Amino acid sequence: MSAREDEVCGFDKLSHDGDHQLRRVRTNGEIKWNGDFVFISEVLNGERLGLIEREDGSHLVRFFHVPLGVLQPNGQFRRFAPRRHRLRYAPEHQPHCQL
């Protein structure tokens, strides 16, 4: 979506607070951060993300009001994700260990 389309649709008014640093997600899902590229998500291609510094030096990464994860000072992105339950296999599809 172009900047003009953002204005027409009203997305420019949905910008992040003044304390956020803004980054646009590249086509490969990365943002530029401190001279390096950090993978966030290809799904957010072209979208603007807000980064706000936390007390510990890490940055909270948000897509508007939705927190996506934390960018660590070392450049690693830790995604917030729902808890995963144990993976279960049907009896005929149980994995076989070969030693």
Order of alpha helices (4+ residues) and beta strands (2+ residues): alpha-beta-beta-beta-beta-beta-beta-beta
